[in-house]
Amino acid sequence: MIRLRKFKQLVIWALVGLLTSYLVSCNTVNIDNNTQSTAAGEATIEFWTMQLQPQFTDYFQRLIANFETENPGIKVNWVDVPWAAMENKILTSVSANTPPDVVNLNPVFASQLAGRNAWLDLDTKISDAERSSYLPNIWKASTLNGKSFGIPWYLTTRLNIYNTDLLQQAGINKVPSTYTELADVAQKIKDQTGKYAFFVTFVPQDSGEVLESFVQMGVTLVNEEGKAAFNSPEGKAAFQYWVNLYQKGLLPREALTQGHRHGIDLYQSGQTAFLASGPEFLNTIARNAPQIAKASAIAPQITGDTGKKNVAVMNLVVPRASQHPDAAVKFTLFVTNDENQLAFAKAANVLPSTKQALADSYFQNVPDTASTVERARVISAKQLQQAEILTPTLKDSKRLQKAIYENLQAAMLGQKTVEQAVEDAAQEWNNRL
């Protein structure tokens, strides 16, 4: 998906989930080479995206060919980098002043380098008319200190995928829509089946789902000065919610040590009733666990009293050190225009970030005979109207997650009271510099 959080999980695995993959390639190119001009007056730009080969090779070959036809003075080298290697590759290339010209990242990681002034300020290159074609809330995800460092590309919103057989065994007739309802259902499932309702990870370097749940429960994570704001009654209540679930035995013990991938394995093996993931993952379930797939249905994502929904964003950034910034911006706008976003969204089962593409009937209506995957697409698109980037764009956002998760774990294990865990997490964040 090309989904999100290390974007973890997007397209096949790149599509899962958002969000966890990076970079694409079609040519045999040394990714450490500098961008070059191959002929007088001809710019060759290097384009990295997120592990999209071989599933989308044909799409990108056509995309690049069309762009080069429309822009005869520009050539594009498309480079594929395994998602696990992406952060090190881009950090190395930026540090060595030999970056690619266009890079597919997610805003969480990109914002860390934006804080180091690594990306081109796109507000100086893109007109208001061009910017207005994108969903406003999604554009905000790639801004830091009032400057735009990226252009939105494809999106995913979480769905609540659930096992109808397990719910029936537990005597549950209504799918939970809030965290409060989820806690009640979790107890019933454990009592009636001995299994868990769901899995969520508290590993600091992994998914940000728990951090996002804080915001959905009404917690403000940081204030306008960047100081901790989660040391509040709402923050303590959110801490207490997760501590209660764990200490009542309603979360697997390995939630403290295993990442999001483990949750996928548990759902596919029939050990959990719910899975928070993007609609693209339904195809993966069908391949890996056909019996579970037959029992699977979908509902809108679980949220808190705020009703807020998450969205995972993949964007395109142009390094400040690009030798061909104008050509790079032109290509970035081409990749993310209405026509090309719609085509890619259909190919990858993701959502576009432009208003016109999202308004297409493909995302609005499905027949009564539609498959679960098709219905999921419409629910996901509908959620996008309420969706937003739930965690603030910070140059050191992972440190915020680490401070909260580590202290939350301590409270879950009984090593700290909830009050002490909240205050220690706030102090750790505020004293980070």
matplotlib code that plots the C-alpha trace (Angstrom):
import matplotlib.pyplot as plt

x = [0.0, 1.5, 0.3, 1.9, 3.8, 7.0, 4.8, 4.7, 2.4, 1.8, 1.1, 1.5, 3.8, 4.6, 0.8, 0.2, -0.2, 0.3, 2.4, 5.8, 7.6, 9.7, 11.0, 10.6, 12.9, 12.8, 16.2, 19.5, 20.9, 23.4, 21.4, 24.6, 25.3, 24.8, 22.0, 23.4, 22.7, 23.0, 23.1, 23.4, 20.2, 18.8, 18.2, 18.2, 16.4, 16.5, 13.2, 13.0, 9.7, 8.6, 9.2, 6.6, 8.3, 7.3, 3.6, 3.5, 6.4, 4.1, 2.3, 5.5, 7.1, 4.0, 3.9, 7.6, 7.3, 4.3, 6.2, 9.3, 7.1, 5.5, 8.9, 11.5, 14.3, 13.9, 14.7, 13.8, 15.7, 13.4, 15.2, 13.9, 15.2, 13.9, 11.8, 14.0, 17.0, 15.3, 16.1, 19.8, 20.0, 18.3, 20.2, 23.5, 22.7, 21.5, 24.6, 26.9, 25.1, 24.3, 20.5, 18.0, 15.8, 12.4, 11.8, 8.7, 8.6, 6.1, 5.6, 6.7, 10.2, 10.4, 9.6, 12.8, 14.9, 12.7, 13.9, 17.4, 16.5, 17.1, 14.1, 13.2, 10.7, 7.9, 5.9, 8.5, 7.8, 4.1, 1.3, -1.8, -3.9, -1.8, -1.8, -5.6, -6.1, -5.0, -7.1, -6.2, -5.9, -3.7, -1.4, -0.9, 0.8, 3.9, 4.3, 6.7, 7.1, 4.7, 6.6, 5.6, 8.3, 6.3, 3.5, 0.8, 0.5, -1.4, -3.3, -4.9, -7.3, -7.6, -10.6, -11.9, -11.5, -13.3, -13.9, -17.6, -17.2, -15.5, -18.0, -20.8, -19.1, -18.9, -22.5, -21.6, -24.1, -22.8, -19.3, -17.6, -17.1, -15.3, -12.5, -14.9, -17.1, -14.0, -13.0, -16.4, -16.3, -12.7, -13.9, -16.8, -14.5, -12.0, -14.7, -16.5, -13.7, -10.5, -9.1, -8.2, -10.3, -7.3, -3.6, -1.8, 1.9, 3.6, 7.1, 8.4, 10.0, 6.9, 3.3, 2.0, -1.6, -1.6, -0.3, -3.0, -5.6, -4.6, -5.6, -8.9, -9.6, -9.2, -5.6, -3.5, 0.0, 2.0, 1.2, 2.0, 5.5, 6.2, 6.0, 4.2, 0.4, -0.5, 0.1, -3.6, -6.7, -7.3, -3.8, -4.0, -7.3, -5.7, -2.8, -5.2, -7.3, -4.4, -3.0, -6.4, -6.7, -3.2, -3.5, -6.9, -5.3, -7.2, -4.1, -1.5, 1.6, 3.7, 2.1, 5.1, 7.7, 6.2, 5.4, 2.3, 3.3, 2.6, -1.0, -1.5, -0.3, -2.6, -5.6, -4.8, -4.5, -7.9, -6.5, -7.9, -11.3, -10.3, -7.5, -7.0, -5.5, -6.1, -8.5, -5.5, -4.8, -8.0, -6.3, -3.4, -5.8, -7.4, -4.1, -2.7, -5.7, -8.7, -10.9, -10.4, -11.0, -14.4, -15.3, -14.0, -16.1, -15.3, -16.5, -15.3, -12.2, -12.5, -12.2, -12.7, -15.2, -13.7, -14.8, -11.4, -10.2, -6.6, -5.1, -1.7, 0.0, 2.8, 4.3, 7.0, 9.8, 12.5, 15.9, 17.3, 20.5, 18.8, 20.7, 17.4, 14.8, 12.5, 12.4, 12.0, 9.0, 7.4, 7.7, 6.3, 3.2, 2.8, 3.0, 0.4, -2.0, -5.7, -5.4, -2.3, -3.4, -6.7, -5.0, -2.5, -5.3, -7.2, -4.0, -2.9, -6.2, -5.3, -6.8, -5.8, -4.9, -6.5, -10.1, -11.0, -9.6, -11.3, -14.7, -14.6, -17.5, -15.0, -14.8, -18.5, -20.6, -20.4, -23.1, -25.1, -23.0, -19.7, -17.0, -15.7, -12.6, -14.9, -17.0, -13.9, -12.8, -16.0, -15.9, -12.2, -13.0, -15.9, -13.7, -11.3, -13.8, -13.2, -9.7, -6.6, -3.0, -3.5, 0.0, 1.7, 4.4, 7.6, 11.2, 11.6, 8.2, 9.6, 11.1, 7.6, 6.3, 9.3, 8.8, 5.1, 5.4, 8.2, 6.5, 3.2, 4.9, 6.2, 2.7, 1.3, 3.9, 3.2, 6.6, 5.1, 1.7, -0.2, 0.3, 4.1, 4.3, 2.6, 4.7, 7.9, 7.0, 6.3, 9.5, 11.5, 10.0, 10.4, 14.1, 15.0, 17.2]
y = [0.0, 1.0, 2.1, 3.9, 4.1, 2.9, 2.7, -0.5, -2.3, -1.0, -3.0, -6.6, -6.0, -2.5, -2.0, -3.3, -0.6, 1.5, 2.1, 0.7, 0.5, 2.8, 3.3, 2.0, 1.0, -0.2, 0.5, -1.1, 2.1, 2.6, 4.5, 6.1, 7.9, 11.6, 12.8, 13.5, 15.3, 12.7, 15.2, 18.9, 20.5, 17.2, 16.6, 13.1, 12.9, 9.9, 8.8, 6.6, 5.0, 2.3, -1.3, -1.3, -3.8, -6.1, -5.5, -2.0, -2.2, -1.8, 1.2, 3.1, 2.3, 3.7, 6.7, 7.6, 7.1, 9.4, 12.0, 11.8, 12.2, 15.3, 16.7, 15.7, 17.5, 15.3, 11.6, 9.6, 6.8, 4.8, 3.1, 0.4, 0.2, -2.4, -0.6, -1.9, -0.2, 3.1, 5.2, 4.4, 4.9, 8.3, 9.5, 8.4, 10.1, 13.3, 13.4, 12.9, 15.5, 13.0, 12.4, 11.4, 14.1, 12.7, 10.4, 8.6, 8.7, 9.0, 12.3, 11.0, 10.1, 12.9, 15.5, 14.4, 15.4, 18.4, 19.6, 19.4, 21.5, 18.6, 19.1, 21.8, 24.4, 23.5, 26.7, 28.5, 26.1, 25.3, 27.7, 28.1, 26.6, 23.5, 23.2, 23.6, 20.4, 18.3, 17.5, 20.3, 18.1, 15.7, 18.5, 19.5, 16.2, 17.3, 20.7, 21.7, 25.2, 26.6, 25.3, 22.5, 19.9, 17.3, 16.6, 14.1, 10.9, 7.8, 7.2, 4.5, 4.6, 1.8, -0.5, -2.8, -6.2, -8.8, -12.6, -13.2, -16.8, -15.6, -12.9, -15.4, -17.9, -15.1, -14.1, -10.6, -9.1, -5.6, -4.7, -2.2, 1.3, 2.9, 1.9, 1.8, -0.7, -2.6, -3.2, -4.6, -6.9, -8.0, -9.3, -11.3, -12.8, -13.9, -15.4, -17.2, -18.4, -18.1, -16.0, -12.3, -9.6, -7.9, -7.3, -3.9, -3.3, -1.2, -1.6, 1.9, 1.6, 0.0, 1.1, 4.4, 3.0, 3.3, 6.9, 7.7, 6.2, 8.8, 11.6, 9.7, 9.6, 13.4, 13.7, 16.6, 15.2, 18.4, 22.1, 25.0, 25.3, 21.6, 20.7, 17.7, 18.2, 14.5, 14.9, 15.8, 14.0, 12.8, 11.5, 9.7, 8.1, 6.9, 5.4, 3.7, 2.3, 0.3, -0.6, -2.1, -4.2, -5.6, -6.3, -8.0, -10.4, -9.0, -8.2, -10.8, -10.6, -10.3, -6.9, -5.5, -7.3, -8.1, -5.6, -5.1, -8.1, -10.4, -9.1, -10.0, -13.5, -13.9, -12.7, -15.0, -18.0, -17.3, -16.3, -12.7, -11.4, -7.9, -6.5, -2.8, -2.6, -1.1, -2.7, -3.9, -6.5, -8.4, -9.8, -11.0, -12.7, -14.4, -15.8, -16.8, -17.9, -18.5, -19.9, -16.8, -14.7, -16.3, -15.4, -11.9, -8.8, -5.1, -2.1, 1.5, 1.9, 2.0, 5.5, 7.4, 9.9, 12.4, 10.4, 11.1, 8.7, 8.0, 8.3, 7.0, 9.2, 8.6, 11.7, 12.7, 15.0, 16.8, 17.1, 20.6, 19.3, 18.1, 19.2, 19.6, 20.9, 22.4, 19.1, 17.2, 19.3, 19.0, 15.2, 15.2, 17.1, 14.8, 11.6, 13.1, 14.7, 13.6, 11.2, 9.4, 9.2, 7.7, 5.1, 4.2, 4.0, 1.5, -0.5, -0.6, -0.5, 2.7, 6.2, 9.3, 12.6, 14.9, 16.1, 15.3, 11.8, 11.0, 12.2, 9.6, 7.1, 4.3, 5.4, 6.2, 3.3, -0.5, -2.9, -5.0, -8.0, -6.3, -8.2, -7.4, -5.7, -3.5, -2.5, -1.8, 0.7, 2.7, 2.6, 3.8, 6.6, 7.7, 7.7, 10.0, 12.9, 12.6, 11.4, 13.4, 12.9, 12.2, 12.6, 16.0, 16.6, 16.8, 16.5, 14.0, 12.4, 8.9, 10.2, 11.2, 7.7, 6.1, 8.2, 7.3, 3.6, 2.8, 4.5, 2.9, -0.5, 0.2, 0.9, -2.2, -4.3, -2.7, -1.1, 2.4, 3.9, 5.4, 8.9, 8.3, 6.9, 9.9, 12.4, 10.5, 10.3, 14.1, 14.9, 12.7, 14.5, 17.9, 17.2, 15.6, 18.5]
z = [0.0, 0.3, 3.8, 6.3, 9.7, 8.7, 6.3, 7.0, 5.0, 1.7, -1.4, -0.7, 2.1, 0.8, 0.7, 4.2, 5.9, 5.3, 5.3, 5.4, 2.2, 0.3, -3.3, -6.8, -9.6, -13.0, -14.3, -13.2, -11.7, -8.9, -6.4, -5.0, -8.3, -8.7, -10.9, -14.3, -17.6, -20.3, -23.2, -23.8, -22.5, -21.3, -17.6, -16.1, -12.8, -10.4, -9.0, -5.9, -4.7, -2.3, -3.2, -6.0, -8.3, -9.8, -9.1, -10.7, -13.2, -16.2, -14.6, -13.9, -17.2, -19.0, -16.6, -17.2, -21.0, -21.1, -19.0, -21.2, -24.4, -23.0, -21.7, -24.3, -22.3, -19.3, -18.7, -15.6, -14.0, -11.7, -8.8, -6.5, -3.0, -0.4, 2.2, 5.0, 3.5, 2.6, 5.7, 5.6, 1.9, 1.9, 5.0, 3.4, 0.1, 1.7, 4.0, 1.0, -1.0, -3.7, -3.3, -5.9, -7.4, -6.3, -3.4, -2.2, 1.7, 4.4, 6.2, 9.6, 8.4, 5.8, 8.5, 10.4, 7.5, 6.8, 10.2, 8.9, 5.8, 3.5, 1.2, -1.3, 0.0, -2.5, -1.7, -3.8, -6.8, -6.7, -7.5, -5.3, -8.1, -8.2, -4.5, -4.3, -6.3, -3.3, -0.2, 2.3, 5.4, 3.5, 2.3, 5.9, 6.6, 4.6, 6.2, 8.9, 10.5, 7.9, 4.9, 2.4, 2.1, 0.2, -2.2, -1.2, -3.3, -2.3, 0.9, 3.0, 5.9, 8.4, 8.4, 11.1, 9.5, 11.7, 11.9, 11.8, 13.1, 16.3, 16.9, 16.5, 18.9, 21.5, 21.0, 19.7, 17.3, 17.0, 15.8, 18.1, 16.7, 19.7, 22.1, 24.9, 23.1, 22.0, 25.7, 26.5, 23.4, 24.3, 27.6, 26.1, 23.4, 26.0, 28.3, 25.5, 23.2, 25.1, 22.3, 22.0, 20.4, 18.8, 18.9, 19.0, 19.4, 22.1, 20.5, 20.3, 16.9, 15.3, 14.6, 15.8, 16.2, 20.0, 19.8, 17.3, 19.7, 22.3, 19.8, 19.0, 22.7, 23.0, 24.0, 22.8, 22.5, 22.3, 22.7, 20.4, 21.9, 21.3, 25.0, 26.3, 26.6, 27.2, 31.0, 31.3, 32.6, 29.0, 28.7, 32.0, 31.0, 27.7, 29.6, 32.0, 29.2, 27.7, 31.2, 32.1, 28.9, 29.4, 33.1, 32.6, 30.1, 27.2, 25.1, 24.2, 26.3, 23.3, 22.5, 24.4, 22.3, 18.8, 16.1, 13.9, 11.7, 14.6, 14.8, 11.1, 11.8, 14.8, 12.7, 9.8, 12.1, 13.7, 17.1, 17.1, 16.1, 14.8, 12.6, 12.0, 8.5, 5.1, 2.5, 0.4, 3.1, 2.3, -0.8, 1.3, 3.7, 0.8, -0.4, 3.0, 4.9, 2.6, 5.3, 7.5, 4.4, 3.9, 7.5, 7.2, 7.0, 7.2, 9.2, 9.7, 11.8, 15.6, 17.1, 20.3, 21.5, 19.0, 16.0, 14.4, 11.8, 10.8, 7.3, 6.2, 3.7, 1.2, -0.3, -2.8, -1.8, -3.8, -2.0, -1.8, -3.3, -6.5, -9.6, -11.5, -9.1, -11.7, -13.6, -10.4, -9.3, -12.8, -12.6, -9.1, -10.1, -13.1, -10.9, -8.5, -11.0, -11.1, -14.0, -12.8, -9.2, -10.2, -12.4, -9.6, -7.0, -9.1, -9.7, -6.1, -4.3, -2.4, -2.3, -4.2, -2.5, -5.1, -4.9, -8.4, -8.4, -5.1, -6.5, -9.2, -9.1, -8.6, -4.9, -4.5, -5.6, -5.8, -6.9, -4.5, -5.6, -4.8, -3.1, 0.4, -1.3, -3.4, -0.4, 1.6, -1.0, -0.7, 3.1, 3.0, 0.7, 2.8, 5.9, 4.2, 4.6, 8.4, 8.2, 9.2, 10.2, 13.9, 15.2, 14.9, 12.3, 14.3, 13.4, 16.2, 16.4, 17.0, 20.2, 21.4, 20.6, 22.4, 25.5, 25.7, 24.7, 27.1, 30.1, 29.1, 29.1, 32.6, 33.8, 32.1, 33.8, 37.2, 37.4, 37.6, 38.5, 35.6, 37.1, 37.4, 33.9, 32.4, 34.2, 33.4, 29.7, 29.6, 31.4, 29.0, 26.0, 27.4, 28.4, 25.1, 24.0]

ax = plt.figure().add_subplot(projection="3d")
ax.plot(x, y, z, "-o")
ax.set_aspect("equal")
plt.show()
